[in-house]
Amino acid sequence: MIARCLAGTLLGFTLSALLIALVLHLLPNHGEAFLIPGLILFFPLWTAIMAGAYLFRSGMRAWLVLGGANALAFLALWAGRALGV
C-alpha cells in the first residue's frame, strides 16, 4: 500500500508537471496566455494520478507504469523542443 502511495505522490507530481508543460508547449506562443489555468489544473491532475495509483494490483506495477509514463512524457516534451514544434 505504501509503495502505491509513494509512486502516486512522487511520480504523479512529475507526470502532472510534464503533462501540463507538454500541453502548454504545444499551444500557440507556447501557451503564454494559458499559464495560470495550467497551473490551476496542475493540482487536480496530480490528485487524480495519486488516486489512480491505487488501481494497480501492486506497488511495483504502479512504479513501472507511472515511471514509463514519465519517461514517455519527458521524451515527448524533449522531442517537441528539439524539433521546434
C-alpha positions in Angstrom: 0.0 0.0 0.0 2.8 2.4 0.9 4.6 1.7 -2.5 1.5 2.7 -4.4 1.1 5.8 -2.3 4.7 6.9 -2.9 4.5 6.1 -6.6 1.4 8.2 -7.0 2.9 11.0 -4.9 6.4 11.2 -6.3 5.9 10.1 -9.9 2.4 11.7 -10.1 4.0 15.1 -9.3 6.5 14.8 -12.1 4.0 13.3 -14.5 1.4 16.1 -14.0 4.1 18.7 -14.3 5.3 17.1 -17.6 1.8 16.8 -19.0 1.0 20.5 -18.2 4.3 21.6 -19.7 3.7 19.5 -22.8 0.2 21.0 -23.3 1.5 24.5 -22.8 4.4 23.9 -25.1 2.1 22.7 -27.9 -0.2 25.7 -27.7 0.5 28.7 -29.9 3.0 31.1 -28.4 3.9 28.3 -26.0 0.7 28.8 -24.0 1.7 32.1 -22.5 -2.0 33.1 -22.2 -2.8 29.7 -20.6 -0.1 29.7 -18.0 -2.3 30.5 -15.0 -5.1 28.0 -16.0 -2.4 25.4 -16.5 -1.0 26.0 -13.0 -4.5 25.8 -11.6 -5.1 22.4 -13.3 -1.8 21.0 -12.0 -3.1 20.1 -8.6 -6.3 18.3 -9.7 -4.3 16.4 -12.2 -1.8 15.4 -9.6 -4.6 14.4 -7.2 -6.2 12.2 -9.9 -2.9 10.5 -10.6 -2.4 9.9 -6.9 -5.8 8.4 -6.6 -5.3 6.3 -9.8 -2.2 4.8 -8.4 -4.4 2.7 -6.0 -6.0 1.0 -9.0 -2.8 -1.0 -9.7 -2.5 -4.5 -8.3 0.9 -3.9 -6.7 3.3 -1.2 -5.9 5.8 -2.4 -8.4 3.3 -2.2 -11.2 2.4 1.3 -10.1 6.1 2.3 -10.1 6.7 0.8 -13.5 3.6 2.2 -15.3 3.9 5.7 -13.8 7.7 5.7 -14.4 7.1 4.6 -18.0 4.5 7.4 -18.4 7.0 9.9 -17.0 9.7 8.7 -19.5 7.3 9.0 -22.4 6.0 12.4 -21.4 9.6 13.6 -20.9 10.7 12.2 -24.3 7.6 13.8 -26.0 8.5 17.2 -24.4 12.1 16.9 -25.3 11.3 15.9 -28.9 8.9 18.8 -29.3 11.5 21.2 -28.1 14.3 19.6 -30.2 12.1 19.7 -33.4 10.9 23.2 -32.7 7.3 22.2 -32.7 
